[in-house]
Amino acid sequence: MTWTAPSVARVDEPFVADERGMLEGFLDWHRSTLLHKCAGLTAAQLAARPPAPSELSLLGLVRHLTDVERTWFRRRFAGQAVPPLHSRTDDQDAAFDGVDAARAADDLAALVAEQEAARQATAGMSLDAVFVSPRWGSMCLRWAYVHMNGEYARHNGHADILRERIDGCVGI
């Protein structure tokens, strides 16, 4: 009989909590998510380096994070009526699929601008400010900040791998 990594029960992180509860909840979610990703795999599978079939690109990540910044901070919490730049309801992967090298400088500039716009949109806003999601209910701005840290952390991990494949540079 071949050993496989056990399954785990994942729980959602808290959407509204005090500082400690939020940080601990996210840490527990990240811990269980990693274990969940391993669940059901053999030791050999866990150690294997599969070929990368992904069409993920650094520019796709830039475009995706531009929309994520805009969505959480400006659209949801600040209530600004700004449309997504890259995502579309008919194509969830549009930010990744619509990459055009000729627009790389513009896409990078858009991310920098969106980051600044997000800072301005939430400047002075209490971390206890609440956005009510039709799907999840009340979510505080504190949650959005922690969530965005996780979003960037995950995608920065992707970026590390992409960068290493491009030119061998690691640990950026």
Secondary structure, 3 states (H helix, E strand, C coil): CCCECCCCCCCCCCCCCCHHHHHHHHHHHHHHHHHHHHCCCEHHHHHCCCCCCCCCCHHHHHHHHHHHHHHHHHHHHCCCCCCCCCCECCECCHHHHCCCHHHHHHHHHHHHHHHHHHHHHHCCCCCCCEEEECCCEEEEHHHHHHHHHHHHHHHHHHHHHHHHHHHCCCCC
